[in-house]
Amino acid sequence: MVEQRFESPRELLGDRLRGVYRLLCGEGHRLFPDDYFADCYRESRRGRPTVPARVLATVMVLQAHEGLSDQEACDHLECDLRWQAAAGVHAGYVAFHPTVLVGQRNRLRASERPKRFLEDTKVVAREAGVLGNRVRVLDSTPIYDAVSTQDTVTQLRSAIRKLLRALEGDVLGVRARAALSRDDDYAGPGKPSCDWDDPAAREALVDALVRDALAVLDTLDGEELAGPVREAAELLALVAGQDVEQGDDGVFRIARKVARERVISTVDPDARHGHKSRNRRFDGYKAHLSVDPDSELIDDVVVTPANTHDADAVDDLLADHADDEDKPTVMGDCAYAGADTLDDLEQAGFDVNAKVPPAARRGGRFGKDDFEVDLEAGIVACPAGHAVTIRFGADGSGRADFAERCATCPLRERCTTSTAGRSVTIHPKEAILQRAKAAQSDPERQHAYRSTRPKVERKIAHFVRVAWGGRKARTRGRQRVATDAETRAAAVNWARLSTLGASFTDGHWTVATG
C-alpha cells in the first residue's frame, strides 16, 4: 500500500499561482492572524471555532471573489489547489461545514468592525502609498434581489400566514385565527384558490383577504408585542395598506397606483422597486460606491433599498473623510449635483465636480440657461433683452414673469406657447446652482471630469463581474446583502493590490509600481 503524501499546494503550483491567490498565499498569515475574529466570540460560551481564522477569512474573501455559494466555497477549499495555497493548508485538507460561513457572517455583522475585510485593504493600500486622498468618484449600481416579486394577493396571504405562524402556541394566536372569516387555514404557501378569469371573484378575494388582515391586526391592538410577532404585525399592516383602497361601497380593491415605499415581497421586506433610468427598472437594492481613481480601489460601499436616491448615500460614503483636513474632491454624475447635495458637501468642506444637468428645452425652445439670472440685482433678462424683477418668497425661492413683454416679443414662438407668457422659476439655492454651472464650464475642470469619472464605471464592472454577491444578491435582507457587498469590494481591492504587486517587505507594505 502506497502511503498518502500531502504536499504543499504552493510547491505543486509554482509560478502557476497568480493574482489574488498568490497574494493571500504569501501574506495571508499576516492579513488574517489567529485573533482576526477573536472579538466576534467574546460573549460566546463555546469560544472561538476550531477553524483557523486565516482559513475562514480566506474562504470568505475568495467566495466573494468568485461569486460562489457556501457549499461551492467549501468544495473549492477541498479540491482547488489555488484555494488551498491561499488558505495555507495542505493538499489533503478537509473543509468545514458550509454553515460555519453563515454563522461567521452573522457574528461579523454584529461585531464592532463589520466592514473589516474592506477596511483592511485600505490599511494596506495607504501604507503602500497607493491610496491617496485627491479625488473620490461616486456612483451606484443595481443589486437584483434573491426573491421573486409578489403580487398583491400573494403578499396579503403570505403576510397573514407569517403573522399566524409567529403567534402559534400563544393565546393571541387562538384569538387571531378565530377572527378569520375566509375558509383558509393559511398553512400552505402560494396563492389561494380562485376563479382568476372572473373579475368579480378576484375582487371578492382581495376584499376578503384585506378584511382578514384587519381582523387579525385588531386582535393584537393594545397588546405588547415583541420580536418576530411585532415584525410580522408591522409587515402585515404595511402590506394591507400599500396596494388596496376602500371604495364608496365599502369594498376593498387593488388601487390603481404604486406606493412609494411599496414592499415587493414578504420574503424580503427590505427590497424595493428601483430604476437607473426612465426605461431601466429593477427590483432589489443599490450598491453605492466611492472609488479612488488614482489607485482604482474601492474606498467604501453602501447598500440601500433600490428606491433610494444616489445622493442620499453620500454622507455614508464620505463618512471616513468627514474629519480630514485635506478633503478629496468629490466627482459624480448629475445625481450628485442637486442644490441641496452641493450645498451640504460644500458646507462640509468638499470641493464638488459634479455635472449639473442643463435646463430642459421643451420643444427646442429656450431653456432657463438661455436667461441671464442676476441674483444680486434681483433681475432676470430673457434672450430678447427684456429684464424683469424677481419676486422672492419667504423660503428664498422666486419667480420672474415676462407676461407683458411676451405679448409683442419677436422671439415669443421660440420661447413659450403659454398664453400667460414666459416665467422663470428661481430655486431657493439658485446661487449654488449658478456657481456650479459656471465652474463646470472651466476647461480644466471639464478635462478632469472626463478623464477621471469614467474610472468608476470600470470599477463597477469589476464589482458586478460575478453574479452572486455582485450583480445579484445571494441572500435576503439589506444587512445581509451589505455584508456580501462589503466582502465583494474587499475581494476586488485585494485583486487590484495583487496586480500592483503588493507585498510585505522590510517591515512594511510596498507595491511593485509607483
N, C-alpha and C positions, 0 to 999 in steps of 0.2 A: 504494500500500500504506500503510495506516494504521499509524503507529508505536505499539507496545505501551507503555502507561503503567502504572507501578507506583505506585499511590497508597497513602497511609498508611491502614491499616485503622482506626486511631483516628479519623481525619478522616471516613472513609466512614461509620462507625457513629454518631459523635456521642454524643448522650445515650442512644442505644440500648445502649451498652456499660455494663453494670451489674454489680454484685456482685463476686465474686472476680476476674472478668476485668478489671474496671476497676482494682481494687487492684493486680493484677500488672502491668497496663499502665503505671500511673503510678509504681510503686515497684519494679518487677522488677529494674531495673539496680542498685538499692541492696540488695535482698534476695539476689540471686544475681549477685554481681560476677564478673569474669573468672576469679578464682582460687578460686572457690567449691569446685571439685572438685580443686584442684591437689594436695592431699595424697594423693588416690587414685592418682596417677600418678608418685609419687616413684621407684619402682623399675621403671617401665615403660621399655623400650628405645625405644619409639616415641613417648614423650612424651604430652602431652595431645592429645585429639581435636580435629579441626578444627571440630566443632560448638561454638558458644559456650556457656559454662556457663549463661547465662541461658536460652537456648533449651531446652537439655536439661533443666534443673531445672523450668522452667515446664511442659514437656510431661509430666514425671513427676508433678507435682502435679495438673495438670488431668486426666491419665489416671486418677488415683485419685479425683478429684472426680466424674468422670462414669462411672467403672467400665468402662473400655474395655480392649480387648486392645492389644498393642503395635502391630499393623497399623492398628487403628482410630485409635489416638492419632496415628500419623504421617499418616493420611488427614485427620484433623481439622486438623492443622497446615498442611496444604496447601490445604484447602478451606473452613475455618471462619474468618471474619474475626475473631471474638472471640478465638480461639486465637492468630492472627497478631498481633493487637493486644497481647495479654498477653505474648507472647514477644518483642515489639519487633522484628518482621520486617515486610517489605513484603508487599503483597498477592499478589505472584507467587512467593513463597518456595517452593522445592522441598525437601521434607522429607528427612531422612536415612533410612537403612535401619533397620527395626524392631529388628534385632539389636543396634544401638547401645544401646538401652534395657536389653536383657538384660545386656550387659557392664557397663553403668554400675551396675546394681543389684548385680551381683556385687562390683564394686570398692567400692561404698558399704558393703556388708555386711562387707567385710574391713577397712574403714578404722577409724581410732581414734574416729571420731564417726559411727557408723552411723545414729544417730537424729537427724541434724542437721536434717532437714526439720521434725520436731516440736519439737525444742529451739529452733529459731529463731523459731517462732511464739510461744513463751513469752518469749523475749527482748524481742520487740516488745511483747507484752502487758504485761510488767512495766514497761517504760519508759513505756508509755502510761498506766500506773496502773490497768489493768483486771483484772490477775491478782493477786488477794490471797492471803493465807495463813490465812484464817479457818477454812475447812472444806474437806475433801476427801471426796467421796462415792464409794464403791467399789461396783462391780457387774461382772457378766460377761455375755457373750452368745455363742451358738454361732457358729462359722465352719465351714460344711459343707465337707468335703474335695472335692478335684477329681478323685477317682478312685472307682471302684465297689468296694464291699466284696466281698472274695473269700471263697468258701467254703474249707473245709479242703483239699479235693483240689486246687483251683486254686492255693492258696498253696503247698502242698508241691511241686507240679510246677514252679511259677514260681520258687521259691527254689532248687531243684536246677538249673534251667535257667540262672538268674542266676549261680550259682557256676561252672558249667561254662563259661559264656562268659567269666568273669573269668580262668579257668585256661587258656583257649585259647592254644595256641602254647607252653605250658610243659610240661615233663616231668611235672609233677604232674597236669596235665590228662589226659595219656595214662593215668596210673595211676588217676585218678578214673573215667574212662569204662570202664576195664577192670573196675572193681568193680561196675558196674551190672548188675543181674540182669533188669530188665524189657526187653522188646523195644521200646525207645523211645529215640530219639536226643536227645530233649529239645530239639529245634531249634525247633519251631513253638510258637506261643502257644496259650493256651486249655486246655480240659480234655482229658484223654486219652480214647481210645475205650473204651467200657464199656457193658455192658447195664445201664443205670441202673434198669431195672424189676426187676432181680434183686438182692435184698438180699445174697445170698452173693457175687455178682460185685463189688458195691460194697465189701463188707468185704474181699475179697481185694485189690482195687485199693489201698485205704488201707494195708493191711499191706505190700504190695509197695513203695509209694511211701516209706513210713517206712523200710523196710529199705534202699532205695536211698539215701535221705538219710543214714542212719547209716553206710553203706558208704563214701560219698563223704567224709564227715567223718573217718572212720577213716584214710583215706589221707593226710589232712593233719595227723594227730595228731603232735605233736612238731616240725612244720615251722615255720619262722619266716615268718609271713605279714605282708604289708604292703598298705596302700592298699585298692583295691577288692576284692581277694581276701579280706582279713581281714573287711571289712564284709559281703561276701556269705556267708562262712562263719558269722559270728555270726548273721546273719539266718536262715540255714537251720537252725542249731541251735535258735534261738528258735521258729521255726515248727514244727519237728519235735517240739518238746516241749510246745507250749501246748494243742493240741486233741486229742491222742491219748493213750491209755494201753494198756499191755500187760496182757492178761488172764492168768488162770492157765494157759490153754492155750498161751501164748506168742504169740498173735496180737495185733497192734496194731489197735485200733479207735478210732473217734471217741469222745471222752469226753463223758459227759452232764453237762457243766459248762462254764462260761465262765471262762477265765483272767482274772485281774485286769488284767494288762498285755497283753492279747491284741492282737497285731498284726492289723489288719483288712485290710491289703493289702501285698503285697510291693513294689508300685509306690511306695507312700508309707508306709514303715515307722514314721514318727513319728505317724501318725494313730491315734486310738483311739475306742472306743465311749464315749459320754458321755450325760449326762442333765441336764436343767434341773429336772425334777420326776419324780415316780414314773411318770407316764404320758407324759412328753415326752422322747423319746430321739433322739439324733442321732449321726452319725459325723464325726470330723474333729478340730477344735481349739476352744479357747475364747479369746476376746479379753477380757482383764480390763482394765477402765478405771478411772482415777481422774479425777474431774471436779471442777472448781471451780464450785460452784453460783452464785456471785455473777456471774462473767463468762460462765458457760456455755461454758467452754473445757475441752478435754481436757488434763489435766496429764500423763498418761502412759498408755501402753497396753502390756500384756504378753501374749504369745501362749504358750499351753501346750497340751499334748495334751488332748483332750476329757474325759478321766477325772480331771483334776487338780481337787482341791477348791478352791473360791474362796479360802479362807483361805491356801492355800499360795502365792499370788501377792502377798500383802500386803506382804512385805518389799521385793520388787522395785518395786511400785507407789509405795511411800513412800520409796524409797532417796534421792531428792533432798532429802528433808526430815529425814533422819537427824541432820544436824548443825545444824539450825535451833534457835535459842534459843527462839523463839516458834513452837512446832509447831502445825499445824492440828488441829482436832477431826476425828476420823475417823467418818464415818457409813456404815452399811451394814445390810443385812438380817440375818436370823438366821444366814446362812452365815458371818458375821464375828463372831458372838457366842459362839463356843466358849470354854471356860475358858482353854485354852492361848493362843488368839489374843488374848483380852482381857488376859491376864497379860503376854504379850510386848509388846503395844502400850503398856500402862501402864508397864512397866519401861523402855521406850524414851522415855517422856515424853509420849505422846499421850493426849489425852482422847478416850474412845470413846463414841459414842452409837449403839449397835447394838441391834437388837431381840432380846433373849434370849427364845427360844421358851418358852411355858408348858409345864409338865409335862403329860404325857399323862393323860387322864381316861378310862381304858378302860371302856367300857360306861356312861359317865356317872357313874362312881363317883369318890370323892375322889382327887385327884391329889396329888403331892408338895407343890405350892404351898399346899394346904389344911392342911399340917402346919407347925408353928412349929419352926424349927431354930435352936437357941441353941448356937453353936459354942463360945462362951466357957465356958458352963456344961457343955457336952458332953451336952446332952439334946435330945430331940425330943418335942414334945407333939402329940397327934392331935386331930382335931376334937371328940372326946368328952371331951377334957381329960386323958387319960392321958399321963403323961410317962415316957419310958424313957431309959436311958443309951446313948450312942453307943459302940460298940466299934470303936476305931480300929485300922487296920493299919499296918505299917511304912512304906507309901508315902503315908500321910496319908488314905487312903480309909477309910470307916467304914460301919457298918450299925446301924440301930436296929430291934429286933424287938419287936413288940407281941403276941406269941403268947398269953401268959397273959391279957392284958387283953381280947383279942378274943373269948374264949370267952363272956363274959356281956355284951358291949357291945351296947347297943341300936342302934348305928349300923353294926353289922357288915355288913349287907346292902348298905349304901351305900358300904362301904369296900373289901371284899375277898371273893373267892369261894374263897380258898385255905384248905384245912383246917389249915394250919400257922399261919394268922393273917397279919396285915399286917406288912410290913417296909419300911423306908425306907433307900435307899442314899445315902451321903454321898460326893460327889466329892472327890478329893484337893485340888482347888482350889475347894471349896464356898464359901469366904469371898468369892472373886472373883465367883462367880455370884450370890450373895445380894446383894452390894453393887451389882452391875449391875442386878439386878431392882428393887432399892429406888430406884436412880437413875432408871430409866426410868418410874417412877410419878410423877415430878415433872412437873406440868402444863407448866412452861416447856420442859423437855426434850422432852416429847411434842409440843408445838406446833412446836418447832424441827425435830424429826424429820419430822413430817407436812408441813411447809411447805417443807422443803429436800430431803429424799431423792428425791422424785419427779422432780426435775430430771435425775437421772442417766438415768432411763428415756427422757426426751425426747432426751437427747444420744445414747444408744444407738440410738434410732430414726433420728437423723441419720447415725450411723456406718454403719448397715446399709441405708440408703436405696437404695444401688446394690447390684447383685448381686456382680459381680466385685470382689474386694478389700475388700468389706464383709461381706455375709452369706455369700457363697460364695468359697472360695479360688480364685485364678487359677492357682496353682502348687502344687507338691508339696514337702513338707518343712517342718518347723516354722520354720526360719530364713528361708526364702523367704516363707512366709506372714506372718511377723512383719514383714519389710521392707515388704510391701504394707500391712499393718495400720498401721504407723507413718506411712507416707506418706498413707494414708487419713485418719488422725487429724489430720495436718498440714493436709490439704485442708479438713477440717471446721472446723478452727480459723481458717484464712485466710478461709473463707466467713463465719464468725462475726465476725471482725475487720472484714471489709468492711461487714457490717451495722452495726457500731458506728461506722463512718466513720473507720477508721484511716488516718492519713496522716503523712508526714514533714514537719513544719513547723517552721521556725526552728531547725533543727539537732537536733530530737528527735521521737520518735513521740508522736502525740496521737490522741485519738478525739473524735468529734463529740458523744458523750453521756457524761455522768458527769465 
